[in-house]
Amino acid sequence: MSGLGRTKGVALLGASGHLIEVEAHLAASVPSFALVGLPDASLAEARDRVRAAIHSTGIAWPQRRITVNLSPASLPKSGSGFDLAIAVATLAGAGVVSPAAAAPVVHLGELGLDGRLHPVRGVLPAVLAAAEAGCERVVVPSANATEAQLIPGVEVLGATCLAEVLAAYGADVEIPVVPEVPVPARTGPAPVADLAEVLGQRTARWALEVAAAGGHHLFLVGPPGTGKTMLASRLPSLLPDLSDADAVEVTAIHSIAGTFDPGRGLVRRPPFEDPHHTATPASVVGGGSGMPRPGAASRAHRGVLFMDEAPEFSSAVLQTLRQPLERGELVLHRAAGAARYPARFQLVMAANPCPCGRGWGKGLECTCTPLARRRYFSRISGPLLDRVDLQVEVLPPTRTDRAGGAGESSGVVAARVAEARSRAAARWAGTPWRTNAEVPGASLRALGVPGQAEIERALDRGLLSLRGADRVLRVAWTLADLAGSAAPTRDQVGQALALRTRTAGA
C-alpha cells in the first residue's frame, strides 16, 4: 500500500520567494527516508527533527519507504523552515490527516524535537511570495504570526506545536499545553537625533539638506571632533517616510537578516547602518555559507549607509560598494546559487584630512609626511570617489558658530526636503526614477541647463570625469528643486560644481 501527500512551502533566493510543492510518497517497502530536490545540509537534517516531533506528538512514524520531493528540484533550498511542510506532507500520505485539506496550504516553521514550532527568518517575504502565487492560507509558528499578518489578503494560522496543526486537518491527536517558543527581545527604538544639535557647520548642513533632497551620496572630510558623525547620523531624520512598497521591501530584507521586530509593524523610517571599519566584505555586502544573507548595504536599502573613518576600511570592502552604487542592488554568486538583494542606499563617508587628523588649515601641527597623506586617501579609490556626488570640507566651528545657538531643527529642514522631493517626483512621473540621484545622465543632458558650458570647461581641465559631469547635473537639479525653480540656473550649476570639488563655502 502506498500513499501520496502534498502541501506547500516557500524557498527564499535572496529577497525573492519561490513557491515550492512538498510531495511525500510512502511505499510498502523497507522503511527508509529520502529527501530530494536540492536541499542543503541544514535542510537534510529535517529527517531527524520531523521524526522526533511526530513521535512526541503521539503519532507512530510510518514504517514505509518515504520519499520527500521539493519541487521544482532545480531551485536550491536551505534552512529549517521546511520542517513543518515535510511533516504535514508525510502524515497526509500516511492518511493521518486529510490530503485534500493540507494540499493548498503553505506551511512554514522549524520543528523542535518535542513537537513545538520554532520561529524562522524570512517569514514576511515568504508569505508575500505565497500571496503573489495565489495561496490564501498560511500556517506559521505563533511567534511569526504577527509578522505574517502584515501581508494583506492571506489567512494566517499561528500554531505553537505540530499537534495543533494536525488537529486542524482532522487528525485524532491530543493538543498538549506547551509554552510558546520565546521571541528574542529587541532593543527599543533609538532616540531620534535632531539636526539642531549640530553647532555651526553652515556649509555641511546645507550639503546634508541637498543630499537628503536628491538622494545623493556624501563625503565629509575634516579634523576629528568637527561633527562629521553627528551630521551623518542625522541624515535619516531629514528623509521622508518609506512608501508602502518600499516599507514591505525593506521589512522583508530585515526579516531575512533576523533584525526585524514584528511588534512595531512594517519598517516605515529609512534605516541607518554604520558598520565598524574592521568589517569584512561579507558583513557589508552579504555572504555566509550556502545561500548568502544580506549585509549592511542591503539592510540600508532606502536608507543610509555610513562609513566612518572610510580610509580605514579595507580596500576589498570599499570596492564591493561600486556595484550597488551604480545598480541599486547586489548580486551575490555562490556555488549553491545566486542571491539578489536590493541595495539602493545613500552612502555617507567621513574621513580625516590625514592620518593624524591635524592636517587642516595651514597644517602646522600635522606630523604626517606627504607620502603618508597620499597613502591615506589612496585607500578610497578614484572610481569609488567619482560616484559620490557631494564632497565637502567640515572645519571646526568658530566662536561665532558656538555662540550662535541651535540651528534649524530636523523637522524644519525635512519639510523643505519633502517639497523638493515632490517636485522631483512630479518631473519624473511616468519613469522608474523618483529622485534626481537615480536619473541617468543622458536624460538630464537632454533637458539642457544654462551652466552647461561651465561643466564642459571643468571637463576640459580634467576636474570632472563624464560620470562626474552627470552627477553635477543631478545636484544642480536638486538645488533647483530646493529653490522652487523650474530649471537650474547658472549659479546653481556653479554651486553644484563647488559641492563636487570640496570648494563649497571656501
N, C-alpha and C positions, 0 to 999 in steps of 0.2 A: 504494500500500500504506500502510495506517495502523495504528497500534498504540495501546494504552491501558495505562498503568501506574499503579498505585495504591500508596500507602503512607500512613503517619500521622505527624502532628506534634502539637504542643500550643501553643496560644496562651494567653498569660497576660494576664488583665484584672485589674489589681490583684494580690491574693494568690490569686486563683482561676484554675485552669487549665481550658481547654476543648479537648477532643479535636478535631483538625482532620484531614479527609481531604485528602490531597495527590494530585491527579489530573494526569497528564501525557498529553496527546493529541498524537500525531505523525501528521501528514497529509502526503501526497505533493503538495507544492506548493512555492512559492518559500520558500527557507529563511528562517525568522524565529523569534523567541522572544517570547512574550507571557505576562506573569504577571498573573492576575486573582484577585479575591477579597478586595479591600480591603487591599492591602499598603501599608505606609508607605514613605518614601523609602529607609531602610536596607534594607528587605526587597526593594525593587525592584532594588537593586544586586546581588542574588543572581545574576542572569543572568550577569554577567561573572565572578563568583567561581566559579560552578559550571562554566562553560565552560572556564576556565583549569585548574581542578582535574581535570576529566575528561581534558583534553589531557595534563596532567602525569602522569596515571595510565597513559597509553599507549593510551587508547581514543579512537577517532575520534569527533568530535562529529557527531551525526546531522544530515545535510543535508536536513532537512524542516521543515515548519511546526510548531513546537512551541508548544502552549498549556498552561500550567500553571494549574490552578484550586485555590484553597484554600477548601474548603467546611466550614462554611457561609459564604457570601460576606458575610453581614450582620455578622459579627464582625470588628472591626479587628484586623489582625495587624501585629506590629512586630518588629524585631530581626533578627539574622543566624542565629538558631537554627533556621531552616527550610532552610538551605543543604543539609544532608545529605539531608533528606527529598526536596527538589526533585531533587537529583542521582540518587537511587535511583529515584524515580518515572519520571524521564526515561529512564534506561537500562533500566528494566523495560518501558516502552513500546517501546523500540528492540529489545527481545529480547536485550540483553546479559546481563541477569540474569533469574532466574525471577520472573515477575509474581506467581505464587501464593505464593512464599516471602516476598516483600517486602511484600505487601499487609497482613498483620495486625500488622506490627511498627511500633513508634513509633521515629522517628529524630530525634535532637536533636544539633545541633552546627553550628559555623561552619567553613567550608572555607577553607583557605589556597590561594593560587594554585599552590603546589607539591603540593596534594592532602592536606596534613596537616589533622588535625581540631583546631580550637582550642576551648577550654572556653568555655561561655556561662553567663550568670547564670540563676538561677531553675530550675535542674535539679530540685531536690528537690520544689517544688510541681508542676512539670510531670510528674514521674514519679508523684507522688501522684495527680494527675488521671487519668493513664493507668491506674493500678491501679484507681481507683474506676470507670473506664469499662469494666473487664473485660479490658484488654490484659495479656498475660502476658510479653511480651518487649520490651525497650527497648534501643536502641543509642545510646550516648553517647560523647563524647571520653574517652579514658582518664584525662584529668585530672579529669573529673567523675564517674568510676566510683565512687569511694568515697562521694561524696555520694548518688548514685543508689541505692546498695546499702543506704542507711539505711531505705528503704521496703521492708517485707517483702512476700513473695508475688509479686515481679516478677523475672524473669531479666534480668540486666543484662549487656550485652556492651560492654566498653570497647575502643575502637579508636583507633589512633594516626593512621590515614590512610584515605582513601577506598578505596584498593585492598584493604585488609584487610576492609572491609565488603562490597565487591563479590565478593571471593573466597568469602565465607561464603554467598553466594547463587548460587554456581556459575559466576561469570564467570572467563574464562581470562585472568587478569592476573598479573603478577609483583608480589609484595609487596615493596616496597623497604624497606631498613633506614633508617628516618628517626628522628632524635632526637625524643623526646616533647616536646610543647609545654610549657615550664615553667609551673608554677603560681606566681603571685606569693607570695613569702614572707610569712607572717603573724607578727606580733609575739607573743611569749609571753604567757601569761595574766598579768594584773596581780596583784601580791601582794594577798592578802586583808587588808583593813583591819579592825581589831578595835575594838569599842566601848570596850574597856578603855583605849585610848589617849586618850580624851577625859577631861580632868580636870574634876571637879565637874559642874556643869550638871545637877543632880538633876531639875529640872522638865523641861528639854529632853530628857533621856534618857528620862524617863517618857513624854513625848509621842511620842518616836520609837518606843517599845515599843507604845504604843496604836495608832499609825499602822500599824505592821507587823502587829499582831494583827487589825485590822479592815479593812486595805486603804484607810485614809483618806488624803486629801491633807493636806499640812502646809505651814504658812507660818511661817518663823523670822525674827524681827525683832530686831536687836541691833547694837551697835557692831562695827567691824572687829576681828578677832582673837579673838573670843569662842568660836569653834568651830562656827559655822553650817555651813561647808563640810565640816568633819570629820564632823559629825553626819549630814549628808545622804549623804555617800559611804559611811557605814557602815550605812545602812538596808538595802541588799541582803543584807548578812551576817546580818540578822535574819529574812529571808524564807525560807520552805521551798523545797525544790527544785520545779521545774515538774513537773506530771503528764505522762504520755506524750502526751496530746492537745495540751496546751499547748506541750510541747517541740517537737513537729512543727510547730505553727503558728508559733511564734517562729523556729524554724530556717528555715522557708520564707520569712519576711519578710527575714531576714538573707541568705538565698541570693539573693533578688531584688535586694537592696541591694548585693550584692557584698562583704559584710563577714563572710561565714561561712567558717570553716576546717573543711573536712570531716574533716581528720585528727583532730579532737577529738570527733567524733560529734555527736549532737544537742545543742543548747543546753539544758542542764539547770538552770543557775543563772539567776535573774532578771536581765535585762540592766540596765545603768545608762547613761543618756545624759545628758550635760551640755553642751549647745550653748553657744557663746560669745554674749555679749549683742549682738554685731553680726550674728547670724544672721538670714537673711531668712525670710519666711513659707514659701517653697518648701523651704528646707532643714529647717525644723522640722516642717511638716505634710506635706511631699511636693510634688513638682512635676517640672518639666522639660519639654522639648519632646516632642510626641507623647503617648504614654501616660505619665502621671506615675509616678515612682518613690517608694518610701516615704521619709519623712523621719525625723527624730529621734523624733517622737512615736510612730510605728509601730514603729521599732526598739526603743523602750522598752516595747513591749507585754508585759504580765505582769511588768513590772519597774518601774523608777524613772526619771522624767524630772526632772532637777534644773535649775532655772533660777536660777543665782547672780546677784546684783545684778538681781533681777527688774524693778525700775523702770527699768533702763537698756535693757531690750528695747523694741523699737518697739511701739507700740500695735497695729499690724496683726498682729504675731506673737502677742501675748498674747490678742487677741480670737479668733484662729483656734483656740485651745485650748478654747473653750466647747463646741463640738460633741463632741469626743472625751470631755470630762469628763462629759457627760450620757449619751452613747450608747455609749461604748466603741469607737467606730470612726470612720474618716474616709472620706468620700465626696468624691472629687476629680473635678470635671467639667471636661472639656476638649473641644475640637472633635472630637478623634479618638474620644471616648467617655468613660465614667465608670469610674474605678478605685476599688475599695473595699478599704481596708486596716483590719485590726483595730488598735485603739489603746486598750486598757484598761490604763492605767498609773497609777502613783501619782505625783502631781505634788508636788514639793517646791520651794518658792520661798524664797529668802533675800533680805533687804533690810536696809540700814542704817536707823537711826531718822530720818536726814535726809541731805541731800546730803554734808555734811562728815563725817558719821559720829559726831560727838561729842555729839549731842543726846539723851543718856540721863541718867537720874538727875535732878539739878537743871538739867542742861544749861548750866552756867556757861561752859564752854569752847566752846559751839556758836556758830558765826558765821553761821548760816543765818537768814534772815528768816522770819516766819510764812508769807508768801506762797511762798517757796521750798520750805518743808516741804510745804505743801498741793500744790504742783505736783508735787513728787517722788512723793508717794504717790498722787496722782490718776492717774498713768500706769497703775496697776493698777486697772482699773475695778471698780466695785461689783458688777456681775453676775459677774465672774470671781472676786472675793474671796468672794462669797457661796457659791461652790461648793467652797470649801476648808474642810474640817471642823475642822482644828486650827490655831489661831493662837496662837503662843507667843512671849513675850519671852525673849531669850537675853542675859543680862547677864554682864559679866566675872567670871571665877571669883575668889573671895575667897582670902585667905591660907590660911584653913582648908581650902578646897577643894584648893588646891595641895599642902598638906601631908598631905592625906588619902590619897594614893597612888592606885593604879589602882582604877577601879570594876569593876563586873561585866563579864565578857567577853561577846563576841557569842554564844558558844556557850550560856552560861547563859541569856541573855535569849531567844535563839532557841528554846530548849526551852519556855519559858513561852508564847512566841508560837505555837508548834506546837500546844500543848494548847488554847489559846484558839481557834485556827482549827478544830481538830477539833470543839470544842463548837458553834461556829457552823455548821460543815458538817452536823453531826447535826441541828441545829434546822431548817435549810433543806433537808434531804434531800427529794428529790422535786420541787424547784423549780429554776429555772435559776440560782439565786444560790448562791454559795459563801462570800462574805464579807459582813459587815454593811454595808459601804460600797455594795454592789450592790443592797441590798433597797429597794424603793420605800417611800415614806413611808406610804402607805395600809396596807400590810401591817404596818408597825411600829406604827402607831397602833391597829390592830385588836387588838394584843396587850395594850395598856394598861400603864402603869408608874405607880408611886406618886407620882413627882415631876412628873406631867403639869401640875398646877396652877402649878408654878413656871415651866414653859415658857410657859404661857398668859400669865402676868404679864409675862414678857420680851417676848412678842409685843405685848401691850397697851402697853408702854412704848416700843416701837419698837426694842428691842435686837436683835430677831431678825425675819427675814422668815419666811414659811411654809416656804420651802426650808431656811432655817437651822434652823427648829424640827425638821424631819425629820432633818437632819444631827446635831443634838444627840441625838436618839433613837438614831441609829446608833452614835454614840460611847458613849452610855450602855450599850447592849447589849454593846459591845466591852469596856467596863470590867467588866461583869458576867461576861463570859467569862474575862477575866484573873483575876478573883477567884474563879471557880468557882461563882458564884451562878446560881440558876435564872432570875432576872429582875433588872433593875436596881433598886437601892434608891434612896431619895430622895437620899441622899448622893452616889451615883454620878451621878444626873442633875445635881446641883449641880456636880460635878466636870466633867462634860461641858460644862455651860454656861461654866465658867471656862476650859476649854481652847478654847472657841469665841471667847471675848471678850478674850483676852490677859490674863486676870486670874489664871491658874493660878500658884500659888506666890507670889502677891503678898502 
